[in-house]
Amino acid sequence: MQQLIQIVYRCNPKAGAVGQITWAPGPPSKVTESWQEWVRLCFQPILLPHLISGFQSAQAQTLRELCRAAAGLDAQLSPAERVRSLNAGAALLFQKPPRGDRVQERFAAEVCAGSVPGHFATLFVLRAAGFSVPLRTALLAYLLQELFSGGCPGVSVERSMDLALPAVNAALGNDSIHAKGGAPRYG
């Protein structure tokens, strides 16, 4: 878990200052139920495919595909998720990119020009790819960031991560991801 926390802070140096992203838990007694619902309704069908395609686009340095994926994500989020995601993305927008990573600079310029939305998920995975974080590790780090940003109690973090792992493993077990030039599964 400590290594994932380090990856979170590498991809998002202000990880502790980001408010809720897309997961907005209800009362503390409902954290587990809220997380399971978010994994089923938002993460698995919307964010997970976006994170994977964004990661692949960032690795291939294809800005056009990354922008297309960001616009697609924007259309799929609920209004509340959209606002939280864009607000959290603003914290990542002006972070110094990894050395030699021109894709992040070009994507940030597109966001600043208003051509594409700067969602947190897109910027997070773009930074993860720029730092050569393996895909699976980037996905798990993203989940951890959502948990921490949502205010998940420390005692519930591992259990919550375990609840989301089947979705990640199923997506990474899909051979079409790797046939499209995707990243290695494990890292």
C-alpha positions as CSV (number, residue, x, y, z in Angstrom):
1,M,0.0,0.0,0.0
2,Q,2.9,2.4,0.8
3,Q,4.2,2.1,-2.8
4,L,0.7,3.0,-4.2
5,I,0.7,6.0,-1.9
6,Q,4.0,7.1,-3.4
7,I,2.7,6.7,-6.9
8,V,-0.4,8.8,-6.0
9,Y,1.9,11.6,-4.8
10,R,4.2,11.2,-7.8
11,C,1.2,11.6,-10.2
12,N,-0.5,14.2,-8.0
13,P,1.9,16.2,-5.7
14,K,-1.1,17.9,-4.1
15,A,-2.9,14.6,-3.4
16,G,-3.8,15.6,0.1
17,A,-5.4,18.9,-1.0
18,V,-7.7,17.5,-3.7
19,G,-11.4,17.5,-2.7
20,Q,-13.8,14.8,-3.9
21,I,-13.2,13.7,-7.4
22,T,-16.0,11.5,-8.8
23,W,-16.8,9.4,-5.7
24,A,-18.9,11.3,-3.2
25,P,-19.6,8.9,-0.2
26,G,-22.6,9.5,1.9
27,P,-22.6,9.1,5.7
28,P,-19.7,7.2,7.3
29,S,-22.0,4.2,8.0
30,K,-22.6,3.9,4.2
31,V,-19.0,4.1,2.9
32,T,-18.8,0.5,1.7
33,E,-22.2,0.6,0.0
34,S,-21.4,3.9,-1.6
35,W,-18.0,2.7,-2.9
36,Q,-19.5,-0.5,-4.3
37,E,-22.2,1.5,-6.1
38,W,-19.6,4.0,-7.5
39,V,-17.4,1.1,-8.7
40,R,-20.4,-0.5,-10.5
41,L,-22.0,2.7,-11.9
42,C,-19.1,5.1,-12.5
43,F,-15.7,3.4,-12.3
44,Q,-16.2,0.2,-14.2
45,P,-18.3,1.5,-17.1
46,I,-17.0,5.0,-17.5
47,L,-13.7,5.8,-15.7
48,L,-11.9,2.5,-16.2
49,P,-12.2,2.4,-20.0
50,H,-11.2,6.1,-20.1
51,L,-8.2,5.6,-17.9
52,I,-7.0,2.7,-20.0
53,S,-7.5,4.5,-23.3
54,G,-6.0,7.7,-21.9
55,F,-3.0,5.8,-20.7
56,Q,-2.5,4.1,-24.1
57,S,-2.9,7.4,-25.9
58,A,-0.4,9.1,-23.5
59,Q,2.1,6.3,-24.1
60,A,1.7,6.5,-27.8
61,Q,1.9,10.3,-27.5
62,T,-1.3,10.7,-29.6
63,L,-2.7,14.0,-28.5
64,R,-5.7,13.8,-30.8
65,E,-6.9,10.5,-29.3
66,L,-6.3,11.7,-25.7
67,C,-8.4,14.8,-26.4
68,R,-11.1,12.7,-27.9
69,A,-11.1,10.4,-24.9
70,A,-11.3,13.5,-22.6
71,A,-14.3,14.8,-24.5
72,G,-16.0,11.4,-24.3
73,L,-15.5,11.3,-20.5
74,D,-17.0,14.7,-20.1
75,A,-20.2,13.6,-21.9
76,Q,-20.5,10.5,-19.7
77,L,-20.2,12.0,-16.2
78,S,-23.2,13.3,-14.2
79,P,-23.2,17.1,-13.7
80,A,-22.0,16.7,-10.1
81,E,-19.2,14.3,-11.0
82,R,-18.2,16.5,-13.9
83,V,-17.8,19.6,-11.7
84,R,-15.9,17.7,-9.0
85,S,-13.6,16.1,-11.6
86,L,-12.9,19.4,-13.4
87,N,-12.2,21.1,-10.1
88,A,-9.8,18.3,-9.0
89,G,-8.2,18.3,-12.5
90,A,-7.4,22.0,-12.1
91,A,-5.0,21.0,-9.3
92,L,-3.0,18.8,-11.7
93,L,-3.2,21.0,-14.8
94,F,-0.2,23.2,-13.9
95,Q,2.0,20.5,-12.3
96,K,5.4,20.2,-13.9
97,P,5.3,17.3,-16.4
98,P,7.9,14.5,-16.3
99,R,11.1,15.5,-18.1
100,G,10.7,15.2,-21.8
101,D,6.9,14.6,-21.7
102,R,5.6,17.0,-24.3
103,V,2.2,15.4,-24.5
104,Q,1.3,16.7,-21.1
105,E,2.4,20.2,-22.0
106,R,0.4,20.0,-25.3
107,F,-2.7,18.6,-23.5
108,A,-2.5,21.3,-20.8
109,A,-2.4,23.9,-23.6
110,E,-5.6,22.4,-25.2
111,V,-7.3,22.5,-21.8
112,C,-6.2,26.1,-21.2
113,A,-7.5,27.1,-24.7
114,G,-10.9,25.6,-23.8
115,S,-10.6,23.0,-26.5
116,V,-10.9,20.0,-24.2
117,P,-12.0,19.4,-20.6
118,G,-9.3,18.9,-18.0
119,H,-10.7,16.1,-16.0
120,F,-8.7,14.7,-13.1
121,A,-8.8,11.1,-14.5
122,T,-7.3,12.2,-17.8
123,L,-4.5,14.3,-16.2
124,F,-3.8,11.6,-13.6
125,V,-3.3,8.9,-16.1
126,L,-1.4,11.2,-18.5
127,R,1.1,11.9,-15.6
128,A,1.3,8.2,-14.7
129,A,2.2,7.3,-18.3
130,G,4.7,10.1,-18.4
131,F,6.4,8.8,-15.2
132,S,6.4,5.2,-16.7
133,V,4.1,3.9,-14.1
134,P,2.7,0.5,-15.3
135,L,-1.0,0.6,-16.3
136,R,-2.3,-1.7,-13.5
137,T,-0.4,0.3,-10.9
138,A,-1.7,3.6,-12.3
139,L,-5.3,2.2,-12.1
140,L,-4.8,1.2,-8.5
141,A,-3.2,4.5,-7.6
142,Y,-6.2,6.3,-9.2
143,L,-8.6,4.2,-7.0
144,L,-6.6,5.1,-3.9
145,Q,-6.7,8.8,-4.8
146,E,-10.5,8.6,-5.1
147,L,-10.7,6.9,-1.7
148,F,-8.5,9.4,0.0
149,S,-10.2,12.4,-1.7
150,G,-13.6,11.0,-0.8
151,G,-12.6,10.9,2.9
152,C,-12.6,7.1,3.2
153,P,-11.6,6.1,6.8
154,G,-8.2,4.5,6.9
155,V,-9.6,1.3,8.3
156,S,-11.8,0.9,5.2
157,V,-9.2,1.6,2.5
158,E,-7.9,-1.9,2.0
159,R,-11.4,-3.4,2.0
160,S,-12.6,-0.8,-0.5
161,M,-9.6,-1.5,-2.8
162,D,-10.4,-5.2,-2.6
163,L,-13.9,-4.4,-3.7
164,A,-12.7,-2.6,-6.9
165,L,-10.0,-5.1,-7.8
166,P,-12.3,-7.5,-9.8
167,A,-13.2,-4.7,-12.2
168,V,-9.5,-3.8,-12.7
169,N,-8.5,-7.4,-13.2
170,A,-11.4,-8.1,-15.6
171,A,-10.5,-5.0,-17.7
172,L,-6.8,-5.9,-17.8
173,G,-7.6,-9.5,-18.6
174,N,-9.2,-8.3,-21.8
175,D,-6.8,-9.3,-24.6
176,S,-8.1,-6.6,-26.9
177,I,-6.4,-4.0,-24.6
178,H,-3.0,-5.6,-25.3
179,A,-3.7,-6.2,-28.9
180,K,-4.1,-2.4,-29.3
181,G,-0.6,-1.8,-28.1
182,G,-1.4,-1.4,-24.5
183,A,0.9,-1.4,-21.5
184,P,1.9,-4.6,-19.6
185,R,-0.7,-5.8,-17.2
186,Y,1.4,-6.0,-14.1
187,G,3.8,-3.6,-12.6
